[in-house]
Amino acid sequence: MSYTTNYVTGMALSQFVHGASTLGVDTTTLLNSVGLSSEDLKPTAKVPESKYEMVILLLMAQTRNPKFAVEIGQQVMFPLYGVLMTLALGSGSLGEAITYLARYQGLATGNCGELSYTKVGAKYTLQMSMLHTNPVIRRLVSECVMTFFSSLPSAITGKPGITLEKITFEHMPYSKHTQLYIENVLQCPVDWGADEYSLTLSEQDHQMPLFGHGDQMLAQAEELAKNQLERIQTQQSLLDKITWHMEEQMLASAPRREEVAKRLNMSTRTLDRRLKDFDTSWQELLDHVRLKHAMNLLSDTENKVSVVAEKLGFVDVRSFQRKFKSWTGMTPSDYRNKL
């Protein structure tokens, strides 16, 4: 059986990292703490979903700001989006720009999310879906993406004050104060606790012309986007496969080197050599997998810290507390309280 590791690209990661930098966060140290570097911020870099989620959760904990995803989403940083922004700016209308962004969203979301843009009655709806299961991640990612798309029309048309018809979120607002802040930023009706993540655009705004349109430039940009997307989707490193098997084992028990090596048809010595080629080790990779699962489990307040420690394979809760603090600088309880 073949497996596909969930991943996003450096484009999605850089939105959060560069956005957080402008908010005063030491993102270099944070990236290093989860085994990432500036190389992973390149648009076509493949970033494992686990590490992407760890970055977002650590940003949330460090900023202690439930609005930080919205603040990041307001930053439409053209250079970060590579060929996606070239496609948007070269389109003939706002609706065509969103159509291209939805078609090639895999250049940012990898295989962790999808966008669909369709006409529903007299309106146009952009619907967002994602594979992330952690409720905190889903909230933060959706708020960032929807804020980005609410800021995009004015950014690419040069016309301030363009507002969407409506935005829907599956989750409820973090607090009344946060709700008022987000709705003031989005400047349109917001449905909370809906059955989807989506935004609605009027026919008039869908047809709004863009002035950077050029057929030749658009054709070249789309060809580049196709090539980049194909290259990203067909590249799956051995490290991705090892990580996937570790995460799959973690659902039932602590991952074992022997079992992962067996699944990949290699000896444990060969597995260790391959990991060394990626400048990592079994223990380092295991720590990253454990940290991801620890964050997911701690986000559910019904999971006692002792239960989380047991599920992750620690001999006792104190061992888990010491290890978690070495990973994040916080105790599990402190981390949960900040979330």
C-alpha positions in Angstrom: 0.0 0.0 0.0 1.3 3.5 -0.8 0.8 6.4 1.4 0.7 10.2 0.8 2.1 12.4 3.5 0.1 15.5 4.2 2.0 18.7 3.4 1.6 22.4 2.7 4.2 24.5 0.8 6.5 27.2 1.8 4.0 29.7 0.5 1.4 28.8 3.2 4.1 28.6 5.9 5.6 32.0 4.9 2.2 33.8 5.3 2.2 32.9 9.0 5.9 33.2 9.6 6.5 36.6 7.8 3.2 37.9 9.1 4.2 36.9 12.7 7.6 38.6 12.2 5.9 41.9 11.6 4.1 41.4 14.9 7.4 41.1 16.7 7.7 37.3 17.0 11.2 35.7 16.9 10.3 33.3 14.1 13.8 32.1 13.3 14.1 30.5 16.7 10.6 29.2 16.5 11.2 27.6 13.1 14.4 26.0 14.4 12.5 24.5 17.3 10.4 22.4 15.0 13.2 21.4 12.6 12.5 24.0 9.9 14.6 26.8 8.4 14.4 29.7 5.9 14.7 27.2 3.1 11.3 25.9 4.0 9.8 29.3 3.3 10.6 29.1 -0.4 7.3 28.9 -2.4 7.9 25.4 -3.7 9.2 23.9 -0.5 7.2 21.0 0.9 6.5 21.4 4.6 5.0 18.4 6.5 1.6 19.2 7.9 2.8 18.2 11.4 5.5 20.9 11.4 3.2 23.5 9.8 0.7 22.9 12.5 3.3 23.1 15.3 4.5 26.5 14.0 0.9 27.9 14.1 0.2 26.5 17.6 3.5 27.8 18.9 2.8 31.2 17.4 -0.6 31.2 19.1 0.9 30.3 22.4 3.7 32.9 22.1 1.6 35.8 21.0 -1.2 35.0 23.4 -3.4 36.8 21.0 -6.5 35.1 19.7 -6.8 37.6 16.9 -3.3 37.0 15.5 -4.5 34.9 12.5 -6.7 37.7 11.4 -3.9 40.3 11.8 -1.7 38.1 9.6 -4.5 37.5 7.0 -4.7 41.3 6.5 -1.2 41.3 5.2 -1.4 40.7 1.4 2.3 40.3 0.8 2.6 40.0 -3.0 6.2 38.6 -3.2 5.3 35.6 -1.0 2.8 34.1 -3.4 5.0 33.7 -6.5 3.2 32.6 -9.6 -0.2 32.6 -7.8 -0.2 36.4 -7.6 1.1 36.7 -11.2 -2.0 34.7 -12.2 -4.3 36.9 -10.1 -2.8 40.2 -11.4 -2.9 39.0 -15.0 -6.5 38.0 -14.9 -9.2 40.0 -16.7 -11.5 40.4 -13.7 -11.7 39.9 -10.0 -13.8 36.7 -10.5 -11.3 35.3 -12.9 -8.4 36.0 -10.5 -10.2 34.1 -7.7 -10.9 31.3 -10.2 -7.2 30.9 -10.9 -6.3 31.1 -7.2 -8.8 28.3 -6.5 -7.6 26.2 -9.4 -3.9 26.3 -8.3 -4.4 26.5 -4.6 -2.3 23.4 -4.3 0.7 25.6 -4.8 0.1 26.9 -1.3 -2.1 24.3 0.6 -0.4 21.2 -0.8 -2.7 18.3 -0.2 -4.1 19.7 3.1 -6.8 21.9 1.6 -9.0 22.7 -1.3 -10.8 25.8 -2.7 -13.8 25.7 -5.0 -15.3 28.8 -6.7 -18.8 28.4 -8.1 -21.8 30.4 -9.1 -24.8 29.9 -6.7 -27.8 31.7 -7.9 -26.9 35.3 -8.6 -23.8 35.2 -6.3 -20.4 33.5 -6.4 -19.2 31.4 -3.6 -15.6 30.4 -2.6 -15.7 27.4 -0.4 -12.8 26.2 1.6 -12.1 22.7 3.0 -9.1 21.3 4.8 -7.7 18.1 6.2 -6.5 19.7 9.5 -8.4 18.0 12.4 -7.1 20.1 15.3 -9.9 22.6 16.1 -7.4 25.3 17.0 -5.6 24.9 13.7 -8.9 24.9 11.8 -10.0 28.1 13.5 -6.7 29.9 12.9 -6.1 28.8 9.3 -9.7 29.6 8.3 -9.6 33.0 9.9 -6.3 33.8 8.2 -7.5 32.6 4.7 -10.9 34.3 4.8 -9.3 37.6 6.0 -6.8 37.3 3.2 -9.5 36.9 0.6 -11.5 39.8 2.1 -8.4 42.0 1.7 -7.5 40.7 -1.8 -10.1 42.6 -3.9 -9.0 46.0 -2.9 -5.3 44.9 -3.1 -5.4 43.7 -6.7 -8.0 46.2 -8.1 -6.6 49.3 -6.4 -10.1 50.3 -5.3 -10.4 50.6 -1.5 -13.5 49.7 0.3 -14.6 46.6 -1.7 -16.5 44.3 0.7 -17.8 40.8 0.4 -21.4 39.8 0.6 -20.9 37.3 3.4 -18.4 35.1 5.2 -19.2 31.9 7.1 -17.1 30.0 9.7 -17.7 26.5 11.1 -16.5 27.5 14.5 -17.8 30.0 17.0 -15.8 33.1 17.9 -13.2 32.8 20.6 -14.9 35.6 22.6 -17.3 38.4 22.1 -14.4 40.9 21.9 -12.7 38.8 19.2 -16.0 38.5 17.3 -16.5 42.3 17.2 -12.8 42.8 16.1 -13.0 40.2 13.3 -16.3 41.5 12.0 -15.0 45.0 12.0 -12.0 43.8 9.9 -14.0 41.8 7.5 -16.6 44.6 7.0 -19.3 42.2 5.9 -22.0 40.0 7.5 -20.4 36.9 9.3 -22.2 33.7 10.1 -20.6 31.8 13.0 -21.1 28.1 13.7 -22.1 27.4 10.0 -21.7 24.1 8.2 -18.8 25.4 6.0 -16.0 27.9 5.5 -17.0 30.1 2.6 -17.2 33.7 1.3 -19.8 35.1 -1.1 -19.1 37.7 -3.8 -21.7 39.7 -5.8 -22.0 39.5 -9.5 -20.9 43.1 -9.8 -17.7 42.5 -7.9 -17.1 39.2 -9.7 -17.1 41.1 -13.0 -14.9 43.9 -11.8 -12.1 44.4 -14.3 -8.4 44.3 -13.5 -6.0 46.6 -15.3 -2.9 44.4 -15.3 -4.6 41.9 -17.7 -2.5 40.5 -20.6 -3.3 37.2 -22.4 0.3 36.3 -23.1 1.4 37.0 -19.5 -1.5 35.0 -18.2 -0.8 32.1 -20.5 2.8 32.0 -19.4 1.9 32.3 -15.7 -0.6 29.4 -16.0 2.0 27.2 -17.7 4.5 27.9 -14.9 1.8 27.2 -12.3 1.0 23.8 -13.9 4.6 22.8 -14.0 5.2 23.9 -10.4 2.1 22.1 -9.1 3.0 18.9 -11.0 6.6 19.0 -9.6 5.4 19.5 -6.0 2.8 16.8 -6.2 5.1 14.2 -7.6 8.0 14.8 -5.2 7.7 12.8 -2.0 10.8 12.4 0.0 11.7 9.4 2.0 11.6 11.6 5.1 7.9 12.3 4.4 7.3 8.5 4.2 9.1 7.8 7.4 7.2 10.6 9.2 3.9 9.3 7.9 4.6 5.8 9.3 5.6 7.2 12.6 2.5 9.3 12.9 0.3 6.3 11.9 1.9 4.1 14.6 1.5 6.9 17.2 -2.3 6.6 16.9 -2.1 3.1 18.6 1.3 3.0 20.4 4.8 4.5 20.5 6.5 4.2 17.0 9.2 1.6 16.7 12.2 1.9 14.4 12.1 -1.8 13.6 8.5 -1.6 12.4 9.0 1.6 10.3 12.2 0.1 8.7 10.2 -3.1 7.9 7.4 -1.2 6.3 9.9 0.6 4.1 11.8 -2.6 3.2 15.1 -1.6 4.8 17.2 -2.5 7.8 17.3 -0.2 10.9 20.9 0.6 10.0 19.8 1.8 6.6 17.0 3.7 8.1 19.4 5.5 10.4 21.7 6.3 7.5 18.8 7.7 5.5 17.7 9.9 8.4 21.3 11.1 8.8 21.2 12.1 5.1 18.3 14.4 6.0 20.4 15.8 8.8 18.1 14.4 11.5 17.8 11.2 13.6 15.1 8.8 14.8 14.9 10.5 18.2 14.6 14.0 16.7 11.9 12.9 14.3 10.1 11.1 17.1 10.2 14.2 19.2 8.5 16.2 16.4 5.8 13.6 16.0 5.2 13.4 19.7 5.0 17.2 19.9 2.4 17.4 17.2 0.3 14.8 18.9 0.8 16.4 22.3 -0.5 19.7 21.0 -3.5 18.1 19.4 -4.4 16.1 22.5 -3.8 19.1 24.8 -6.2 21.3 22.7 -9.0 19.0 23.9 -9.5 20.1 27.5 -11.2 16.8 28.4 -7.8 15.1 28.1 -6.0 15.2 31.4 -2.2 15.8 31.1 -1.6 12.4 32.7 -3.7 10.8 30.0 -1.8 12.7 27.2 1.5 11.5 28.7 0.3 7.9 28.7 -0.9 8.1 25.1 2.4 9.4 24.0 4.3 6.6 25.6 6.0 8.5 28.5 6.7 6.4 31.6 5.1 9.1 33.9 3.5 12.5 33.7 6.7 14.3 35.0 8.8 12.9 32.2 6.3 14.3 29.7 6.1 17.7 31.5 9.9 18.0 31.4 10.1 17.0 27.7 7.2 19.3 26.6 8.8 22.2 28.4 12.1 21.5 26.6 10.2 21.5 23.3 8.2 24.7 23.8 9.5 26.5 26.8 6.1 25.9 28.5 4.6 23.3 30.7 1.6 21.4 29.2 -0.8 23.2 31.5 0.7 26.6 30.6 0.4 25.8 26.9 -3.2 24.7 27.3 -4.1 27.8 29.3 -2.6 30.1 26.6 -4.6 28.4 23.9 
